[in-house]
Structure formats: structure tokens, C-alpha cells
Amino acid sequence: MLHGSWFLPLFHVILRVMCPLLPTFPQILTPCQRRIFDHMEAEITSHCKLQHCNIVRLLDHFIINPNPGPGHGRLRILALELCNGDDLRTHLDASPCMDDGRLIALMTQMAAALGYMEQQCIVHRDIKPANIMIHDNGDGRVQFKLTDFGLARELQIEDTAATQLGTPCYMAPEIVGKRAMRLFYVSLL
């Protein structure tokens, strides 16, 4: 991730505090600050367009000014759906084996989320176990939800997402090989 985040669970939402501080006057950004600011805006724009049961919902986003006054920055806050389980990476570290039913649910649900994202012309670019949350519905069923849209990108029809971004061991071969990406893949999980 290009910028850091803090996660604060609160009732049925999780607040994600995106860092670094945004300057009080965004029109006077340095080139590096502008890239970070544009990156945060792109993440929010992409995530706002996604409403799917297997994608962690972005409920709201806002900016606060924790220390009003000249020279103090502002914080961008995202209010996200709270999942009551761990991420898949943590789960697999604790228990590396997954029963067939759960594995089928994982693959089916992630395929549905990625198919929906393709319909919306958004590519995630960082699919990995740490970016899949586990949510227990309370009825014995588990729901898997894709999260962390920090590297997501909206594509135009003729566009590609061949920029080398993501976690290297989870990157699709077509990204590493710099071939055009307009493929639907799930096998990297």
C-alpha cells in the first residue's frame, strides 16, 4: 500500500484512517503529495461503485481536521462494513487446511466478486489471502469478502492494467509479463 492505515472497530463498522495527513490547502501539494492524494481519491472512487455481497462495503468517507489551525493536516476516514472474522491469511496461518465445502464457497464467492468487478470495469490488482475477509453470518454459513482497494483501477474498454503493482507472489502472470490484462482469473488464490 502506498500509504498507511489504522483500523478502528466501532459497532458494526470499521473506521480506516488513511495516512498521511492531507494538507489544508490541496492546491499546493508537492508532486509526491499529489500522487498520494490522487491515489486515495482513486481508491475511494473505485470502491464507491462496488455494491456486492462478496465485497466489503464502503459505507461512507469523510475528512476531519483533528488539529485546526495553520500548518495542520486533515485525515481521510473511510467507514467500512465490519466483518466479524479474520482475514483469510490469518485463518490459513492458524489452520492451513480448509474443508471442501469452505473451499468451494471461497472460490465461488471470489469468482462472483471478481466477475462483478469486471462488469464494472474495475480491476483489483492485489488479490491475496490477506485481502479476503471472513464473515460468519451467524447461521453456520461463512461469507468471504474482498477488501483493500488501494491498487484498484477503473478500466476503459481499450485500457489495460499491466502496471506492475501488487504483491509479487500473488500477481497474475499477465501483469508480471506485461501482457494486456482483460482476463478473469481466480486460480491465484
C-alpha positions in Angstrom: 0.0 0.0 0.0 1.3 3.5 -0.9 0.0 5.0 2.3 -0.6 3.6 5.8 -3.9 3.0 7.5 -5.2 2.4 11.0 -8.3 0.3 11.5 -10.6 1.1 14.5 -13.6 -1.3 15.0 -16.7 0.6 16.1 -20.1 -1.1 16.5 -21.0 -2.5 13.0 -18.4 -0.5 11.0 -14.7 -0.2 10.9 -13.1 3.1 10.6 -10.0 3.2 8.4 -7.8 6.3 8.9 -5.8 6.8 5.7 -2.4 8.4 6.2 -0.6 10.6 5.6 -2.3 13.8 6.6 -3.9 15.8 3.8 -2.7 19.4 3.6 -5.3 22.0 4.5 -4.9 23.5 1.0 -4.7 20.6 -1.6 -3.9 23.1 -4.4 -0.4 23.5 -3.0 0.7 19.8 -3.0 4.2 18.7 -3.9 4.3 16.1 -6.8 4.7 13.3 -4.3 1.8 14.5 -2.1 -0.3 14.9 -5.3 0.3 11.2 -6.3 -0.7 10.1 -2.8 -3.8 12.3 -2.8 -4.8 11.1 -6.3 -4.2 7.5 -5.2 -6.5 7.9 -2.2 -9.2 9.5 -4.4 -9.0 6.8 -7.0 -9.3 4.1 -4.3 -12.5 5.8 -2.9 -14.0 6.4 -6.3 -13.5 2.7 -7.4 -14.7 1.3 -4.0 -17.8 3.6 -4.0 -19.0 2.0 -7.3 -18.9 -1.6 -5.9 -22.0 -2.9 -4.2 -21.7 -6.7 -4.0 -22.3 -9.2 -1.2 -18.7 -10.5 -1.5 -17.1 -7.1 -1.4 -16.6 -5.2 1.9 -18.9 -2.2 1.6 -17.6 1.3 1.8 -20.4 2.9 3.8 -19.1 6.5 3.9 -16.0 8.6 3.7 -15.1 12.0 5.1 -12.3 14.3 6.1 -11.7 15.5 9.6 -9.3 18.2 10.9 -8.0 16.8 14.2 -5.8 19.9 15.0 -7.5 23.0 13.5 -5.1 25.8 12.7 -2.5 26.8 10.1 0.0 24.1 9.1 -2.0 21.2 10.4 -3.2 18.5 8.1 -6.6 16.7 7.7 -7.3 13.0 7.9 -9.3 11.0 5.4 -11.6 8.5 7.1 -13.3 5.5 5.5 -16.3 3.8 7.2 -16.3 0.2 6.1 -18.5 -2.8 6.7 -17.2 -4.7 9.7 -16.5 -8.4 9.1 -16.6 -10.4 12.3 -13.8 -12.8 11.3 -10.1 -12.7 10.4 -8.7 -12.2 7.0 -8.0 -15.4 5.1 -4.2 -15.2 5.5 -4.6 -15.2 9.3 -7.1 -18.0 9.2 -4.8 -20.1 7.0 -1.8 -19.4 9.2 -3.7 -20.8 12.2 -5.3 -23.7 10.3 -3.7 -24.4 6.9 -6.4 -27.0 5.9 -9.8 -25.9 4.6 -12.6 -28.4 4.2 -14.0 -28.9 0.8 -17.3 -27.0 1.4 -15.5 -23.9 2.6 -13.0 -24.1 -0.3 -15.8 -24.3 -2.8 -17.6 -21.4 -1.1 -14.4 -19.3 -1.2 -13.8 -20.0 -4.9 -17.4 -19.5 -5.9 -17.8 -16.2 -3.9 -14.5 -14.7 -5.1 -15.4 -15.6 -8.7 -18.7 -13.8 -8.2 -17.0 -10.7 -6.7 -14.3 -10.6 -9.5 -17.0 -11.2 -12.2 -19.0 -8.3 -10.8 -15.9 -6.1 -10.7 -15.1 -7.0 -14.3 -18.7 -5.9 -15.3 -18.0 -2.6 -13.5 -14.6 -2.3 -15.4 -12.6 -2.3 -12.2 -9.6 -4.4 -11.6 -8.4 -5.0 -8.0 -4.6 -5.7 -8.7 -3.9 -7.1 -5.3 -5.9 -10.3 -4.8 -4.3 -12.3 -2.0 -5.5 -14.1 1.2 -4.8 -11.0 3.4 -7.3 -9.0 1.3 -10.1 -11.5 1.8 -12.2 -11.2 5.0 -14.2 -13.9 6.5 -17.6 -13.1 7.9 -19.7 -15.5 9.9 -23.4 -15.0 9.0 -24.5 -16.5 12.3 -26.3 -19.3 10.7 -23.3 -21.6 10.2 -22.6 -20.2 6.7 -19.4 -18.2 6.1 -19.2 -15.4 3.6 -15.9 -14.3 2.0 -15.5 -10.6 1.2 -12.8 -8.9 -0.9 -11.3 -5.8 0.6 -8.4 -3.3 0.2 -8.9 -1.4 -3.0 -5.7 0.6 -2.7 -4.4 -0.6 -6.0 -7.8 -0.9 -7.8 -8.1 0.7 -11.2 -11.0 1.6 -13.4 -10.5 0.4 -17.0 -11.8 1.7 -20.2 -12.7 -0.8 -22.9 -9.4 -0.5 -24.6 -7.4 0.0 -21.4 -5.0 -2.4 -19.7 -4.0 -2.9 -16.1 -0.5 -4.0 -16.9 1.2 -1.7 -14.4 3.3 -3.8 -12.1 1.5 -3.2 -8.8 0.5 -5.7 -6.2 2.1 -8.4 -4.0 4.6 -10.1 -6.3 3.9 -13.7 -5.4 0.2 -13.1 -5.9 0.5 -11.1 -9.2 -1.1 -12.6 -12.3 1.3 -13.8 -14.9 -0.1 -11.4 -17.5 0.9 -8.5 -15.2 4.4 -9.8 -14.5 4.8 -10.5 -18.2 3.4 -7.0 -19.1 0.8 -8.5 -21.4 -2.6 -6.8 -21.6 -5.0 -7.7 -18.7 -8.6 -8.2 -19.6 -8.7 -11.8 -18.2 -10.9 -13.2 -15.5 -8.7 -15.3 -13.1 -9.3 -16.9 -9.7 -6.6 -19.5 -9.7 -4.0 -17.3 -7.9 -5.9 -17.8 -4.6 
